[in-house]
Amino acid sequence: MLFINLILNLQLDAPTPWGLYFQDSASPQMEGIEELHNNIMFYLAIILFTVSWMMITIIRDYVAKKSPIAHKYMNHGTLIELIWTITPALILILIAFPSFKLLYLMDEVVDPSLVVYAEGHQWYWSYQYPDFTNADDEFIEFDSYIVPEEDLEEGQFRMLEVDNRVIIPELTHTRIVISSADVIHSYACPSLGIKADAYPGRLNQASVYVNRPGTFFGQCSEICGILHSSMPIAIQSVSLKDFLLWLREQMDD
């Protein structure tokens, strides 16, 4: 029983080889993305079944031997034209309403309790916590580089692990302000539903509310140079108590 509970509580927070579905969601916006995806797949399944049935029926009923000349004097089929024009429009409306709702909810500006500034470089990320300062009265900041394959420890992910993870508290509205120091990058973390472009000289933002502890991996999603695949993202969600302890360590450094 304990083993079964352990299996049920396992979370897929990292990509897997030949994965065909989303990583397990850890934020409300990612849950909304998954729900929208499932709804659209439901409509697509119905469309695929209906069109396939119609094609098979036409091929079966209108073969040359059975019906050499089908509807020779029919010039127009007003009813069928109305059906195949109005039905797709209704389906698009059914998809559009939840899609726009989710889009606006994801862009909604929520008063954040924490702000993290992420800046892309060729080829690493640097982070800053502008709400906190250390003993030298400087913002808490650090660089985050990929861990080389030869330095990986047991259980760490190749091409995803970094030397310094972004630490944020769970159940806390966090705003990630994103920019770039050189070329265009893209800050993406699938489990959290984050994907925002990083432009040099401009600020972009993404809001996240992590609803459980865990470590969530992402990568730069904009081709930014020869080592584009070597600037991963690792966001670790911890309890508020552990976050404050981590902040204390950073302030003392």
C-alpha positions, 0 to 999 in steps of 0.5 A: 500500500505504501508503494502504491501511495508513493507511485501515485504521489510521484510528479513528472516535473521533467521531460522524459524520452519520447514523451507525448504529453504535458509534464505534470502541472504545478500552477493554475495557468498550466492546469488551464492550458491542459484543460483547454488542450483536452477540450480541443482534442475532444472536438478534434476526435469528433471531427475526425470520426465524423469526416472519416465516416462520411468519406468511407460512406461516400466511397462505399455508396458511390463506387462506379459499379453501384452508381455510375452517375450520381446526382447527374442533374444536381447543381447545388446542395444548399443544405449541405453547404450551410451545414459545412459552413455553420458547423465549423464556425460554431466549433471555432466559437466553442474553442475561442471563448475558453481560449480567450478567457485563459489568455486574459487570465494568464495576462492578468496583473496580480499584485505579487508578493515576490519579484524575480528578475531573470536576464538571459546571456549567451549562454546562461541565466542570471537572477536578481531578487530586487526585494532583498539585499545582502550584508553589503546592501546589494541586491541578492543575485547570482548566475545560473550555469548548466552543470557539465555532464561529467559533474552530474551527481546521481539523480540529476538530469543531463542538460537540465541541471544548473549550479544555482536554482531559482528558489521561490516559495510555494503558494505565493504570487511571484512575478518574473521580470525577464530581459536579455543582455545580448540576443533574444532568448526565451524563458520557458518552464512547461510545468509552470506554464511559463514562456516569455521572450527576453529581448535586449533593452526591454522588460517582459514579465510572467506571473506564476503561482506555484501550488506545490513544492518541487523542482521544475525544469525548462530551457531557453526556447529561442535559438540564441546561438551555438550553445542555445541548448546549454542554458537550462532553467531550474525553478525550485519551489519550497515552503515559506519557512525554507525560503526564508532560511535560504534568504538568510543564507544569501543575506549573510554571504 
